[in-house]
Structure formats: structure tokens, C-alpha cells
Amino acid sequence: MQKFANPTRFLRLQSAIQPWVVAATIVLFAAGLYSGLVMAPPDYQQGETVRIMFVHVPAAWLALMIYSIMALSSAVAIVFRHPLADLAAKTAAPIGAAFTFLALATGSLWGKPMWGAWWVWDAGLTSMFVLFLLYLGYIAVWQAIEDPARGALIARIVALVGFINIPIIKFSVDWWNSLHQPASVFRIDGPAIHSSILIPLLIMATAYTMLFLALHLSAMRAEINARKLRQMELAHVGSS
Amino acid sequence: MKILAALIRRDLTLAWRQGGGVGTAAGFFLTVVVLLPLGIGPDQVLLQRIAPGALWIALLLSVLLSADSIYQTDFEDGSLELMTMGPAPLEMVVLAKAFAHWLAAGLPLAILAPMLGFLLNLAPELVLPLTVAMVIGSVSLSLLASLGAAVIVGLRRGGVLVSLLILPLYVPVLIFGVSASRGALAGPDIFAPSLLILLAISLVALVSVPVASAAAIRAYLK
């Protein structure tokens, strides 16, 4: 871990593995989409609409995982002063927000045939929505503070406080939902999932993870270059 | 301890004499409560049903709006920097300031709000549970608001950012607060657990917010 604290070493590693990650993303997406959208059997209750699950569920998983990665990077930044950790957290946030939005949008599309409405205040959708707001707040902190060194210090705190709150928010939303909507609501995780659905789902989850990795690595490269550019501009202004 | 008591007294005096304290927050609260029936309609049954939730939302907005004054002026005139260098640890200073904010804005509103419930046709047997839940919940509201104020203290226009950062964190307080406030109607098996969880949230905030706020203030004073 400490070995890649050096940005140059990180950039070398990144350019070495980036093509492989992109290739893996394409192959896994092709396999996952084919097995999910063509091979998997339609649900006896929901028919063909169950296929939205293959884009919806992995997006929701990734949304949570990326926030965890952000919090972990922030903790690493506080403890080890790892110079790339703040960058990792910063660049992960917009990608995580995009996945959260994807989960919300596909959940809403799925809700229309299932619940008869575009939006239902279901526990899962509601806590996803709050997670989306947490992402927006984190991104806004980076944008509001001009000095990147100070912004990093503040953003760490925001990420960690949000991370502590996610389980509490999840729990409270479940509680709220069970108070207001008795068990008549359709449950997504009904009986055990059959392997004909589970395998495509896992392939899609891996594909999403690879996509995140590809996007994140190149975003980190872009951010490092932006920092370099800023340093050069500042040096240029200082010398003239 | 003496320093902290002096700090609390100073903040309370400032809140009392300067305006922007209790009076403004209470006025804002009243305005929200009056606007609500105007938007929804004067249906007494509907108003009675939404009253606890509406009062809670008005409470958390008023507490949040009065928050950015906690550190802003002290940061601008440099007294916050003196406080960080003083003998008391910054975490305790932060806690004292949050406590002063609770005394000046959170607690009065929490007591006042159920009294204004008659404007929304609040069921009389809900007044007591609502007051208890609001007094407990407003502790964490004030603490989280002070965390938001600390995170934006050096920014010129941080007000909107505070709302975006802190309102999502208010979700659990709102949910358990409302479900505890409905206590008399919902029965003891919902009232007691909600109140206890609300208390737990406040206690967690009491421990963790000072550490986070102090770290944020140190980052700005570097």
C-alpha cells in the first residue's frame, strides 16, 4: 500500500493495468448482459421486467461499496498521510453518485410495472436517495473549498461522518417503512434466488466493479495531472 | 470548567442581545407553521394527522438555520483562534458552544413547538410525548448543526452547503422523533423504543460531534 504512495509509481502501474481492466469490463459486460437479458428465464410473477434487476441490483451494491471505499481512503489519509488517499476518495465520489443515480433511476423504472407508480417510498429506494444526497454533499465540499489541501482535510471529516451515519439512516428508514407500510408491499428478495438468476447477477456485479475500477483509475490519473498542472501554473506565476 | 462556563455564558449573552438567536428562530418556526395550513388547506382531520411530523420538520429547519452563527463571527474576529490556543481542549470548547446553542435555540423551540401545536390541531394527548421527544432530539439537532457550522466556518457562502450536508444526517432524528411523538396513539411498544433510540442517537452525537468539529476547525486555522 505504502509502495504506491509515490504518484509516479502509481501512474506507471495504472498505465500497465488499465488496458486489461478495460478489456475485462467489456468481456464481463457482454457475458453478463447476454446471460441476464437473453438466457435467464423470465420470472413467473413479474415476467420480463425482472431483467431490470440485472442492471439495478449491482448498481445499488456498487453505490454502497464506493462510499465504503471513500470512507476507507479518508481513514487511510488521516492515519497514514497517504498522499494518494485523498485523491482516491475525491475521484470515487462522482462515480459513486452516478451509480447511485443509476440505481435510483432503474428502481423507479422497475417500480412502474410492479407498484403502478414511478416512485414509491420503499425502504430501499429511500435510503438510496439519502445516500445520493450524502454523495452530493461530499462533492459540494470539494467544490466549495478553493485550497485543495484544506478541502482534503474537511472532505475526510464529511466522508467519515457520513459513513458512520449510513447504517443508522438505513435502520431508521427500515423502521419508518415498517411503521407506515405493513407487509403487503411486494418484496424483491422473496424466496431464495435460483442459480439461473444468481450467476448472471454475479457476473454483472463483477462487470460493474471492473467498470468502476477502470473509471476510478483513469480519474485518479486525470486528477494527478491536474494537480501537476496547477503546481506548474503556480510556479510560473511565482517566477514571472 | 470555569472557562467553559464563562464561554457558555458569553454565547448565551450574545445570542440574547445580538438578535438572530431565540427570537428569530422562533419567528421562523411560527412562519413555517402558519404557511403549512395555507399550502395544504384548512382540513382539521388532515392537519391533526400531519401535525407531529410538520412540527418536527419546522423544528429541524429552525435549528439548522440558526446554526451558522455558532462559529462564524468568532472565526471572523479571531476569537475562535484564541479559544484553540487557550487552556481548554478544543473539543471541550466546541462542546460548550454546541451546548450554548442548544440552550439558546434548541431547548426553547422544543418547549415552544408543542404549544404551537394547537395551530395545527395537534391532539392534546400528544403534547407531552412530543415535548419529551423534542427536548431529547433537539440535543442531537444542535450538535449536528454545530458540526455543519464547523465544516463551513471559513467559507464565504456556506449556508446552503450546511443544509445539503446536515439535513441527510437529520433523517434518523426525524423518523424516531416523529414515531416517539405519536406515542400516545401508537402504544407503548412503539413509543418507548423510539424514545430510547432517539436518546442513543443524541448520546452518540454528544461523543462524536466534538471530535469531528474540532478537527474541522483546526483545518481552517492551519
Interface residues (C-beta under 8 A of the other chain):
Chain A: V130 L133 L134 L136 G137 A140 V141 A144 I145 R150 L153 I154 I157 V158 L160 V161 G162 I164 N165 I168 I169 F171 S172 V173 W175 W176 L179
Chain B: L147 V151 I152 G154 L155 G158 L161 L164 L165 L167 P168 L169 V171 P172 I175 F176 S179 A186 I190 I197 I201 S208 A212 A215 A216 A219 Y220 K222
